[in-house]
Amino acid sequence: MIYPIERDDVNFEKMKDLYQSYPRHPVIQGILAGHNNGRLFVDHPKNPTCALLWAEQEIFYLLGEPKESFVAALPTFIKEVIAPEAIRIDDPFFQVELLPGGRHSLQWQSIIEDQLQAFIPKPYDRVMLTFSPEQFRHLSSIPIPNGIRVERITTEMLTTAPYQQVRERVTDFWVTSEAFIEKGFGYVVCLEDEVVGCCLTAFATETDVEVGVETYHRAHRGKGYGELVTRAFLETCLEEGRIPHWKTEDFRLPSIKLAQKVGFIHPQRVQAYVFLYNERDNFVFTAYHRLRYTGDDVKAEHYIDEAMRLGKLKGWHHFLLACGYSLAKKTEKSYSHMVRALDLGWRNLSDIRYDLDLIHLRHTKRGQMLLEAFERDLGNEREGT
């Protein structure tokens, strides 16, 4: 059996066997403390020995020593309890991370691969970096360009329209804006009157914080705005004596590069798994995953066929497959899926212009012409011509 534990019912003394091995883990500790969004499901409501911890909009963790009844109930619980609620809050991916150094990590890994195989859990790496205050202090100062300002997030900001995207990120991770202001902090970077990005505490304890940095539009990336706002954030960490933690997916190369630029060192890979709750979406994503990590287009075609048996593919499905085939250097198939995505009304300019997955498609003449023509047409649509 699996039992939910309400936030107000968390008994730290009874739960200590689950979390005491991770005293400097701001995600786990922040959720259990009750100020970060998350949910806890255990094998026994009074004397738990294992648990599934859900950091909403972020990741899952499996804690403690696996128990047979908990493991047996896990697939049905994910399908019937987790999936409907995750889809309701627009969190379509189940991502579970194995805790490095955990006594039972290998057992949980085996359980994910065997007991959850109906969901086709796909392995990938998350990259964890360690903050070096010495390296950060030795960074050369950088000038703030004209028209750019960096400001600490305030309560007033979170109630006004220009900061809507910041407020949405805060409410993704924190139970209330007030809890964020009291327990966490963050900064925004603005270009004139436009908020272009932020760096904030996604999860936090009194001593440790999980860094969450974002530049909202890809057109603003690569211009140093992320570094400016992150430096301000890290300065506050040093002033308050809090340790920043940086973790991201292995394919988010700009995030890893930014972390290393601002004083994070020793990247360590951590095993994780992912699948989508929607079966058709999961088949398409599995095809993409196979193309991305193995280049196996035969296996990818099998999963595409499985997806199509469940219904017609949507524009974003074809876009994802165009990315996958581009990465696998199958540019004809990448081109075909991109054309199909556009025919079905897919209209995300930023992904076409900046998504690194499309690099090989962009290097072909037909692919370059297709993307440039789409950008021109979309630009004309926006201008009303």
Secondary structure, DSSP 8 states (H G I E B T S, - for coil): --EEE-GGG--HHHHHHHHTT-TT-HHHHHHHHTSB-EEEEES-SSS-SEEEEEETTTEEEEEES--HHHHHHHHHHIIIIIHHHHHHTT--EEEEE--TT-TTHHHHHHHHHHHTGGG--EEEEEEEEEE-HHHHHTS------TTEEEEE--TTGGGSGGGHHHHHHHHHHBS-HHHHHHH--EEEEEETTEEEEEEEEEEE-SSEEEEEEEESSGGGTTSSHHHHHHHHHHHHHHHHT-EEEEEEETT-HHHHHHHHHTTEEEEEEEEEEEEESSHHHHHHHHHHHHHHHT--HHHHHHHHHHHHHTS---HHHHHHHHHHHHHTT-HHHHHHHHHHHHHTT---HHHHHH-GGGHHHHTSHHHHHHHHHHHHHHHHHHHT-
